């Protein structure tokens, strides 16, 4: 055994073994097993699943000798299964919360009816006619439990339920779901008809002044014994789980511990009642905002009301209707002559308005009326409410934008310059609005009102902005972190350096990151202000670029370029390189995304970058990577293959890879001699995917083999190659690289799991050192590449076939069928046209047949056997012999056009005595368009029509 195999075996043997799940029938064989199972910390299967299994088995219909379906027999086996289900429910203390959460209405209805039956309640008895006080305690409790469940179920059914999104539809599953839905509706109909009686039963139970008992596992065991052995114990007042009269009063039912109370709902009821009644419990009053407001309104403590509203603006616990009702009451009192309430009305109205703003509601007209004559005091209070209504550290961006929009509209509504300044200089306003937004707002106000002179001297040069040291260092640093305006950034830095010369301000945010190749050059700048400015402008520009805020990135880079041009040719070239990368990103995210070719100037700059030979310029590898990907995406193959300088190919791995890809794509399809470039590309990729082996001697003297996943033998790491490929968008380039990796995946000669791809014949058919290739990594790469390719074009049928083959190779047959069908659908107008034969090859059809077979859809198998160039009668006949088919079976016969298969079906159903199905097959075979005497064109048209309908039916099933 090799060292690798030994390691694999050791790893497998060290895994903890999962104990097998206990089957339902084992509990029939061993009486004590159920209690042992239920006592486990995490029993598998869990208790509620056992209830379902026991009742499902006990309610299975039987089939007599005449093949007729009969009701479930009342035999010993079924009685024991029902008893086991009741025991599990008893173990759960008959907790309806647990049972309702996990059991469907039909199952729980069956369970509780079995409880009534075993509790000696005669079938058909109207519970309302029974005197509970005269019944044995366990019988009375069973009736109460059933009626309590009935009312809960009726109430629960009235609530809207979010539909669970179904998976790929299977006909038998859909039928089962429909049957369960109909059964549930029937049960609910009966429960609703009996609702009045159930309520009377429960109301009668409230008058009982005695304890009741509910069945336990022990009492159920006693009931299962022969009548002579019970000695009346189960009917005595000491058997079962005791439920006191007080507990029944609290909640008619029994769960653990005997009853449960929804404390939050009960607290809500208490709050509502507390407002209407006086309470001596002051602590309770103080803890509840509703009670506090009610108390303050009665006592005239209106400032406390304002305080509560202001605090609630952050928690938003008071409903809007309640807020409005309090404000209406205050307005009514103010109109009755209490002038002191005018200020209170304004403050409560402001609190409500800010609350409305944050919750996307329309601002009330009352706020506009109260704000007709704004003053400093009103603005002060409004800004205080705004500040205390939003926690900027935790608030979402959407919430911040709402508040910012409100403050902007507030400024636009003010005419007094001093009041505008109060808002625009407020800390919240500065934090919420970006610099360019504030500038735009000032421009709007200047146009609106010439009397408001907000204009400042235009900025003529980067160094012309005046500085003012009027704000403390902390505030300035905070503004420096937030700002993306290069002019504002410089102004802040000048002010900061005027206050202290000891700080290095490029370090104040750990989010400011500059690549190491640039960092050394920038930090070598001697002037502290210039160093801080260059570093921060570049870091902010790179961040904006990363989050696709290309407008601000360009402003920041342009300012940095203007700055460094005056003293550093090296940094000037760095900034030109970064601006090139930014222009590539901008085009690819904008015009390029809609297919518009880049301007010739941008292509020339990309070529110029690759050919640049300026010494000592720090370069980022990602720029070369993006440049090569850019040229490949825009089919600049001529340049990459013929014009790119040879030294560049030898020194830059991405240029070499790009040249090989461009040359291979350029020669597709071509003569056999053109495969030389494909062979070169193949060798480069194989080298990247190879593992380097090392031998290491252990303490015991044995030599073990160590494999390094990321090989250093190739021109780049596999992860770097994958990252580069995910920058490509050109279909032929992606198809070529996918084809290469698929061939590399197939080279192990595992024909069963081979994946199909275009142009696969251009690659070498073998590898000299097969053991050196990390095929595990190759398989992962193929999956990642096809997933990425489908994000570029989800309708490429060849890529869809690759995805389907991957799922087939990993035994995910339903998913494989989904993609095989999708590949056919996208190239045939959803099967309204013929699927091209190079898409649905015999290999693809055979794999679809195998998928259907392993999914037990045997009729689908037989139909697909017709799609092969030579009909596979052997497989078709064998599939049709299967009686346990999970598809629509005879409903599919209308899609069969091969008369031989139809004749075999007729014979098969006759042999089985299946008259109805035989008639369906005879009807299908009797259609005139299938007559063998018809011209070939008619037969082909009949086959094509049935292919279309069948594939469309399959697509609806698996999509």
Steps between C-alpha positions, in 0.01 A plus 500: 500500500637844407559762768220712352255209512604423857439861601160490333407174675615635837296815451193294408536262794541789745161647415232436765238251381143630495270241659231376259153647540257273686226374266132514600448124486773439760268649763246232413756227562636622835250636753748691718680665208264800471556633853876443469499691169297792636732543799799572272624864491443526124302199382518420129234493366355773727170438684270691263645314201427171677135606542476562125667167416283296739172655384604485134569127526182439700282678243639338184219351290516135399436335163286185477536211259287680241753785504246728674610760757358429848504713821782432748426174686424517875765245595742468789789655307308819418360530854854478644624764252223741607581430865867577435403836343291582810790406727731741317242778538469412871880528528463853357243571775235560230659841439292648219764765426748225415250275323346776287841628396613166358186304405258577218130549574402153363766321709413689821128444437565125469715499816241679715217283367703195605536662844122544520451141391743352754352729770162327455324788321248329270543593130242751376427632850430874509737634764265782592242246615742329741515592870874541560466478877356148474778365278826332610771769530705374203191483277398857590856619436508333157179684402639832623828446315320421172271803521781730601695385193189548283464866599875569469503344151201707385668821622836405349341422161365856480854646499674552163782251451803567280517230235819296503674519164485146357802325356507326159149352467452124513158378400457258792609768749260753349214247517581426863507871584166554327344207687626632834369849417153364417498285815598801713224710347243229572612471864490880544151507355382247761683681783342832403155343492559371854672819624202618704476163674876499571475843662214380721704196605796718599280750684342210688848378597567835669223416748660170604634514853697178494839386379530309172761256370655452161633169369864409551701217348418291810122548480506428127685175570231408754226572248670271249474204741206263511195658675522260790854607583435874525314494831350836422826681569490721191161637591591589856590851604860407570606376156674707235651849513311728739362828365369717782175693473698825523716397205191417297366845586821660372517311176278208406751243392819341612850568394827515681471628768127420456418842359683783322435874491610747233642758740549771238141476379370494857709807580345676200150423626595628846638823353183560301282438807731703724436815297126466566525419871690661786779292642676526832810334356711807419799289392293334228368838387852638470626203298237542228511803261126480432423521873757774549350713222148438631608601850682812378203611291268465800737687733597770247871403495534576129880544494529137608278406204744678265790317665332158451423577134858613444643180651256290299625656175802273536317182606183557291285294738195730501260446207444795269126500576569538873744786435244680286221453756718657774578797272129544418416505870768763563369717213145477642620614842700786344191616304306508826715791618815343647764710318785329683429190294597663168868425560421144612288444186791619285751274674279189483425581137873526424562162668222346292627661180856369541353159581294518178810596299695199625210266428428629148169664586370828361571806715182619672348834402503603869880513494498730197248729670699518826818568302364792298696739723828323582728642768831411664331313789288289263801413282704413810234259624448348156874431463509353851215262411673401175829431680336293774283303255784331312801305622752564225726211602228237460257667256458355152599699193133526402416660836788746465387600150145565627628730773737673259218561251286651778777739606558604138130575448503691830784724374323560170187606690681764709561854383688640801876460440571458873251215527647334189845528656370343823392191305793479255764541772340245733707187565223266381466689171876479435512129578199406288561708187806453283705802401372503143141477625554799725654699214208408272254607768670839538485548122128422501439752777706764322290459184177501700570815700752762382469663842678207661864554412659161557755535224870465577802586292539239221786254541758573231780267602559208729704713740270805508258376769530706822522321832331585828597348838163538665411139572664258741726219377254219572226654289741571216634143504143371489423723199826385337392136529155568350589740219564393139544857370875548425480875555332457839751229596791738432335781696447274802863377487631858486293586808615186684868560422455858620378368836764229556815383327533176698225289340520289187146546374521227235481252790175616660282247309585132469278493189752704301705239319763560233684209328843434647670570166368856520516545878879504516524774238224717653628471855841610377363849424671738742231769534247374756198680353575382145560143620169492688314653206639262235445193716142593596398603146630173357349285778158664464520473121579127516214449746253683275623293208445178698139594584440610136464870588696590189402870494659576837793269425580701187483832691732370771749349252500817286576715806777261605647503147504881494675502836775243431573630147680795656761300693505125412511354145486152657174568687363679194537177299342304787195725490477477120501120534227508765290736289535258208368218720216727615408580137493126420268435795280799405459383140438136592233599755338754267505501120691173480229313689259574214748386235643837392864473397748711697640814335822451304678733742433263791622198300819692412560588867454134598758394240729780611486380859594144404791626289620756758867471584553783755748375764431505877124557461306304765240286319194319623451155346122551486539777240683269257241232574210735424671632185544150356142404592380826339678420171363144498146618574511744209658245262832678456646160403714639218691724740543229765625241251708709260590840645559458874875525573673165565676614823157585641374148424805353673474713813124545556305175557164662423624629167631153415169339597309765303715445193444122509125543548479757218703279263287194576173692451632660182564160340162348592379315304814417307709221347678241708830690473344795688481291815856598589385813682228296673769255613709788641199634694422146622852453637491833684167418668601142583813636668288744705271213609786267588600429859854508623590191702740488791612201703528540876647254746295462818611421856449129435738511207226453236491726197166667421394695192389861540299666221489878471164606351620840373786403272790739449596316181267699274510862385237585766298335777171326416310753716657785297403329175142460621489866610624606156246284313218657703592835343427363152167551321569415135304179417763335279776561756284356781400204280866430420620504861196296609572248224859468619403433862229254396757307294737506796218368718428219250861396448477243783304277256194475725261473205192477725563846643636667187380855441420626150624835367563684173839478324607222733691325221765773471663406831757223554344168596744406774738633764847350546490518881136438592573475876635854511164663414271597786176368346305592813590864443423464129148374580441793736629743237269360230200552731605855587566590136169373365312675783680823412445454126125458554491833686634657180253319272239272658375396152819348359384144431851353491579644843166369628591151374830523690312598817261208447790256448659619825179431692472163325856408599423588863176294508268804521258368240206738545732801465670338200163457326417864577809619310472247216144622441601864535775452240243362256244767582728802438603385151152393383267779612382284792484190278277665237784435257713192469790474747823498294658151486834637624322600823291189561762246397454131572724539804279777641182298434651191666590705805148640517373141480723397788390800708133410451569136577676579827214734592258208440329685214486193278239620247721802431788257439299311237403821319859631497619171350318612180723812480812293426612455141437129546202443731615311812215248526675290763524788747150624413336160555688442824388843628137437409505174696566700819178545696638737766526809278508852644383678186163550330518152337204452260450877475825501302383247238384781270870599460604159359529484122687171462236238414713213629510651848125565490435140392714376787304719743172354371632147553639587848175649632298211355730255677455688832125532461525883497208568269489881535868546428479255207224711348717814530784322318260373229363853454855633458595234246179554302576859402512532122817709492692202645392265218808334355365557147526877540773690313824549695430874531170434681664252739783744570249780567305274740821411683611864518161610638517239777863585578402864543208426733698249707801728546275791594326279756839392638617861517196602704576210733871568555527878462 
